[in-house]
Amino acid sequence: MQTKPFRIGTRGSPLALAQATETRDRLAAAHGVTTDAFEIVVISTKGDRVTDRPLAEIGGKGLFTEEIEARLSDGRIDAAVHSSKDMPTVLPQGLYLSAFLPREDVRDAFIGRDAGRIADLHEGATVGTSSLRRQALVRRMRPDLNVVSIRGNVQTRMRKLEEGVVDGTLLAMAGLRRLGLEDNATDVMSVDAFLPALGQGAICIESRLGDERTDGMLAAINDDATHSALICERAFLAALDGSCRTPIAGLATIAGDSLSLSGMILSPDGRKSFEVSRSGAVAEAETIGTEAGVSIRADAGPDFFDSWH
């Protein structure tokens, strides 16, 4: 009989805690046990502590995972819950993404103070977002806007909007929904006009390779369609070798046994962009993602990724 609680590692932001709680509740329901069988372990990460500089300047995506993965590797936690879009394509040796929860809304939400849509903002209005993808897509839509970088969790960014630091901001609709804040969205961007981040809306769970007990626990809550879509999207990202300095967008969708991927890379100013679409069988998810990445990289040419580094 298992007496020690199953330890779930997470960042401490309200959204990260909501995601860890959803994971815990799904595990408890799937295995017919109470939530007391699980312990949520909050771990501070450098990405949470250093909020005054853009991610690209201080080390990129791994800043939200490094401390958590160290505890996972040495056995202090049994699994880690992450936002899929925060995960680097290369994970520490001995760790892997073992499960994905059913994907939430993949779209971006615009939250405007006076104007409800990006199109309605006055000339020179300030839009704040830390995402290079969102910055580039906004600049492509409205080159006249003042786009600035603001870091921090959902609540921090909403507060900067209320204080008038910015006229509008963009957040993942999935995060707003998980926090019960979806009514704050003044416009929900269509994926056609505003392609989401790779992995957006999907919670992933990371664990140790060869940990059969944990694999057995997590298999019960893994969503196959989300898992396949994320394999494709992460293969696309890996083929691009995209850094935190390159705006990259993409989304894989599944209908029955078929998978379709739309991908895009942009220059930070939004003036240059390359797009790719690929489709095929779900079973070929990784190949589809890789081929799309190789194709768009060839279209962009060797200098595209180096010209603003």
C-alpha positions as CSV (number, residue, x, y, z in Angstrom):
1,M,0.0,0.0,0.0
2,Q,1.3,3.4,-1.0
3,T,1.5,5.6,2.1
4,K,3.9,8.4,1.0
5,P,2.0,11.1,-0.9
6,F,2.7,11.5,-4.6
7,R,4.6,14.8,-4.9
8,I,3.7,17.1,-7.7
9,G,6.2,20.0,-8.4
10,T,5.0,23.3,-9.7
11,R,5.8,27.0,-9.9
12,G,4.0,29.2,-7.4
13,S,2.0,31.6,-9.5
14,P,-1.8,31.4,-9.3
15,L,-2.0,29.9,-12.8
16,A,0.7,27.3,-12.1
17,L,-1.1,26.3,-8.9
18,A,-4.4,26.1,-10.7
19,Q,-2.7,23.7,-13.3
20,A,-1.1,21.6,-10.5
21,T,-4.5,21.4,-8.7
22,E,-6.3,20.3,-11.9
23,T,-3.6,17.6,-12.4
24,R,-4.0,16.4,-8.8
25,D,-7.8,16.3,-9.0
26,R,-7.7,14.4,-12.3
27,L,-5.3,11.9,-10.8
28,A,-7.4,11.4,-7.6
29,A,-10.5,10.9,-9.7
30,A,-8.8,8.5,-12.2
31,H,-7.4,6.3,-9.4
32,G,-10.4,6.5,-7.0
33,V,-8.4,8.1,-4.1
34,T,-8.7,11.3,-2.1
35,T,-6.6,14.3,-2.9
36,D,-4.7,13.6,0.4
37,A,-2.8,11.0,-1.6
38,F,-1.0,13.9,-3.4
39,E,1.2,16.8,-2.3
40,I,1.7,19.9,-4.3
41,V,5.2,21.1,-3.9
42,V,5.8,24.8,-4.8
43,I,9.3,25.5,-6.2
44,S,10.6,29.0,-6.9
45,T,12.3,29.4,-10.3
46,K,14.6,32.1,-11.7
47,G,12.0,33.0,-14.3
48,D,9.6,33.9,-11.4
49,R,12.2,35.8,-9.4
50,V,13.8,37.9,-12.2
51,T,10.9,39.9,-13.8
52,D,12.6,43.1,-14.8
53,R,14.3,41.8,-17.9
54,P,13.1,40.0,-21.0
55,L,13.5,36.2,-20.9
56,A,15.8,36.1,-23.9
57,E,18.3,38.3,-22.0
58,I,18.5,36.1,-18.9
59,G,18.5,32.6,-20.5
60,G,15.2,31.8,-22.2
61,K,12.5,29.2,-21.5
62,G,14.5,26.9,-19.1
63,L,14.3,29.6,-16.5
64,F,10.9,28.4,-15.6
65,T,11.9,24.8,-15.3
66,E,15.5,24.4,-14.1
67,E,14.9,24.3,-10.4
68,I,11.9,22.1,-10.7
69,E,13.7,19.6,-13.0
70,A,16.6,19.4,-10.5
71,R,14.2,18.2,-7.8
72,L,12.5,15.8,-10.3
73,S,15.9,14.3,-11.3
74,D,17.0,13.7,-7.7
75,G,13.7,12.3,-6.6
76,R,12.5,15.1,-4.3
77,I,9.3,15.2,-6.4
78,D,7.6,12.5,-8.4
79,A,6.3,14.6,-11.3
80,A,6.3,18.2,-12.5
81,V,3.4,20.2,-14.0
82,H,4.2,22.8,-16.6
83,S,2.6,25.0,-19.3
84,S,3.7,23.2,-22.5
85,K,4.7,26.4,-24.2
86,D,7.3,27.1,-21.4
87,M,9.1,23.8,-22.1
88,P,12.4,23.8,-24.0
89,T,12.6,21.2,-26.8
90,V,15.6,19.5,-25.2
91,L,15.0,18.2,-21.7
92,P,17.5,17.2,-19.0
93,Q,18.9,13.6,-19.4
94,G,16.6,11.1,-17.8
95,L,13.4,13.2,-18.0
96,Y,10.6,13.3,-20.5
97,L,7.1,14.6,-21.0
98,S,5.0,11.7,-20.1
99,A,1.4,13.0,-20.1
100,F,-0.7,15.9,-21.4
101,L,-4.1,17.0,-20.1
102,P,-6.9,17.7,-22.5
103,R,-6.1,21.0,-24.2
104,E,-7.9,24.2,-23.2
105,D,-8.7,27.1,-25.5
106,V,-5.6,27.7,-27.7
107,R,-6.4,31.3,-28.6
108,D,-4.9,34.6,-27.4
109,A,-7.1,37.1,-25.6
110,F,-6.8,40.9,-26.0
111,I,-7.6,42.9,-22.9
112,G,-8.1,46.6,-23.7
113,R,-8.6,49.4,-21.2
114,D,-10.5,51.8,-23.5
115,A,-10.5,50.0,-26.8
116,G,-11.9,46.5,-27.0
117,R,-9.9,45.3,-30.0
118,I,-6.4,45.9,-31.3
119,A,-8.0,47.4,-34.5
120,D,-9.8,50.0,-32.3
121,L,-6.7,51.3,-30.4
122,H,-5.7,54.9,-31.1
123,E,-2.6,55.6,-33.1
124,G,0.5,55.3,-30.9
125,A,-1.3,53.4,-28.2
126,T,0.8,51.1,-26.0
127,V,0.4,47.4,-25.9
128,G,2.4,45.4,-23.4
129,T,3.4,41.8,-23.7
130,S,6.6,39.8,-22.9
131,S,6.0,37.3,-25.8
132,L,8.1,38.1,-28.9
133,R,5.4,36.2,-31.0
134,R,2.6,38.5,-29.7
135,Q,4.8,41.6,-30.1
136,A,5.6,40.6,-33.8
137,L,1.9,39.8,-34.6
138,V,0.7,43.0,-33.1
139,R,3.3,45.0,-35.0
140,R,2.3,43.2,-38.2
141,M,-1.4,44.2,-37.6
142,R,-0.7,47.7,-36.4
143,P,2.8,49.1,-37.2
144,D,1.8,52.4,-35.6
145,L,1.4,51.0,-32.1
146,N,4.0,51.3,-29.3
147,V,4.7,47.7,-28.3
148,V,6.5,47.2,-25.0
149,S,7.7,44.3,-23.0
150,I,6.0,43.6,-19.7
151,R,6.8,40.5,-17.6
152,G,5.0,39.0,-14.6
153,N,2.1,36.7,-14.0
154,V,-1.5,37.2,-15.2
155,Q,-2.5,39.3,-12.2
156,T,0.6,41.5,-12.5
157,R,-0.1,42.2,-16.2
158,M,-3.8,43.0,-15.5
159,R,-2.7,45.4,-12.8
160,K,-0.4,47.3,-15.2
161,L,-3.3,47.6,-17.5
162,E,-5.6,49.0,-14.8
163,E,-2.8,51.5,-13.7
164,G,-2.6,52.8,-17.2
165,V,1.0,51.7,-17.8
166,V,-0.4,50.1,-21.1
167,D,-3.5,50.5,-23.1
168,G,-3.9,46.9,-23.8
169,T,-2.3,43.5,-23.2
170,L,-2.5,39.9,-24.5
171,L,-2.9,36.8,-22.5
172,A,-3.6,33.1,-23.2
173,M,-7.3,32.5,-23.1
174,A,-6.5,29.1,-21.5
175,G,-4.9,30.8,-18.5
176,L,-7.7,33.3,-18.1
177,R,-10.2,30.4,-18.1
178,R,-8.2,28.4,-15.6
179,L,-8.2,31.4,-13.3
180,G,-11.9,32.2,-13.8
181,L,-10.9,35.5,-15.4
182,E,-12.2,34.9,-19.0
183,D,-14.7,37.7,-18.7
184,N,-11.8,40.2,-18.7
185,A,-11.1,39.4,-22.3
186,T,-12.3,42.2,-24.5
187,D,-11.5,40.3,-27.8
188,V,-10.6,36.7,-28.4
189,M,-8.2,36.5,-31.4
190,S,-9.0,34.0,-34.1
191,V,-6.2,31.5,-34.8
192,D,-6.2,32.5,-38.4
193,A,-5.3,36.1,-37.6
194,F,-3.2,35.5,-34.6
195,L,-1.6,32.1,-34.6
196,P,-0.9,30.9,-31.0
197,A,2.3,29.8,-29.4
198,L,3.4,26.2,-29.9
199,G,1.9,24.3,-26.9
200,Q,-0.4,27.0,-25.9
201,G,-3.4,25.9,-23.8
202,A,-1.8,22.4,-23.0
203,I,-0.7,21.4,-19.5
204,C,2.1,18.8,-19.7
205,I,3.5,16.6,-17.0
206,E,7.2,15.7,-16.8
207,S,8.6,12.7,-15.1
208,R,11.6,10.4,-14.9
209,L,12.3,7.8,-17.6
210,G,11.9,4.3,-16.2
211,D,9.8,5.4,-13.2
212,E,7.1,2.7,-13.8
213,R,5.0,3.7,-10.8
214,T,4.7,7.3,-12.0
215,D,4.1,6.2,-15.6
216,G,1.2,4.1,-14.4
217,M,-0.3,7.0,-12.4
218,L,0.0,9.4,-15.3
219,A,-1.2,7.1,-18.1
220,A,-4.7,7.3,-16.6
221,I,-5.0,11.1,-17.3
222,N,-3.1,11.4,-20.5
223,D,-5.1,12.9,-23.4
224,D,-4.1,11.1,-26.6
225,A,-5.1,13.9,-29.0
226,T,-3.4,16.6,-27.1
227,H,-0.3,14.4,-26.8
228,S,-0.1,13.8,-30.5
229,A,-0.7,17.5,-31.3
230,L,2.1,18.5,-28.9
231,I,4.5,15.9,-30.3
232,C,4.0,17.5,-33.7
233,E,4.3,21.1,-32.5
234,R,7.4,20.4,-30.4
235,A,9.0,18.6,-33.4
236,F,8.3,21.7,-35.5
237,L,10.0,23.9,-32.9
238,A,13.0,21.5,-32.6
239,A,13.5,21.5,-36.3
240,L,13.6,25.3,-36.3
241,D,16.0,25.3,-33.4
242,G,14.1,28.4,-32.4
243,S,15.6,30.5,-29.7
244,C,13.7,32.8,-27.3
245,R,14.7,35.7,-29.7
246,T,12.7,34.3,-32.7
247,P,9.0,34.9,-32.9
248,I,7.5,31.4,-33.7
249,A,3.8,30.4,-33.9
250,G,2.1,27.1,-34.7
251,L,-0.9,24.9,-34.0
252,A,-1.6,21.3,-34.7
253,T,-5.2,20.2,-34.9
254,I,-6.6,16.7,-35.0
255,A,-9.8,15.4,-36.6
256,G,-10.2,11.6,-36.4
257,D,-7.0,10.0,-37.6
258,S,-5.8,13.2,-39.4
259,L,-3.5,15.9,-38.2
260,S,-3.0,19.4,-39.7
261,L,-0.2,21.8,-38.7
262,S,0.0,25.5,-39.4
263,G,3.3,27.1,-38.6
264,M,4.8,30.6,-38.9
265,I,8.0,32.4,-38.2
266,L,8.3,36.2,-38.1
267,S,10.9,38.9,-37.8
268,P,10.5,40.8,-34.4
269,D,9.1,43.9,-36.2
270,G,6.5,41.7,-37.9
271,R,7.4,42.9,-41.3
272,K,8.8,39.6,-42.6
273,S,7.0,36.3,-42.1
274,F,7.0,32.8,-43.5
275,E,4.2,30.3,-43.2
276,V,3.9,26.6,-43.7
277,S,1.0,24.0,-43.6
278,R,1.3,20.3,-43.5
279,S,-1.1,17.5,-42.8
280,G,-1.1,13.7,-42.6
281,A,-1.9,10.8,-40.3
282,V,-1.9,11.3,-36.5
283,A,0.6,8.5,-36.3
284,E,3.1,10.6,-38.3
285,A,2.8,13.6,-35.9
286,E,6.5,13.9,-35.2
287,T,7.5,13.6,-38.9
288,I,4.9,16.2,-40.0
289,G,6.3,18.7,-37.4
290,T,9.9,18.0,-38.4
291,E,9.3,18.3,-42.1
292,A,7.3,21.5,-41.7
293,G,10.1,23.0,-39.6
294,V,12.8,22.0,-42.2
295,S,10.6,23.4,-45.0
296,I,10.0,26.8,-43.4
297,R,13.6,27.1,-42.4
298,A,14.7,26.6,-46.0
299,D,12.1,29.1,-47.2
300,A,13.4,31.7,-44.7
301,G,17.1,31.2,-45.6
302,P,20.1,30.8,-43.4
303,D,20.3,34.5,-42.3
304,F,16.7,34.8,-41.0
305,F,17.4,33.4,-37.5
306,D,20.7,35.3,-37.1
307,S,19.8,38.8,-38.3
308,W,18.5,40.1,-35.0
309,H,20.6,38.1,-32.5
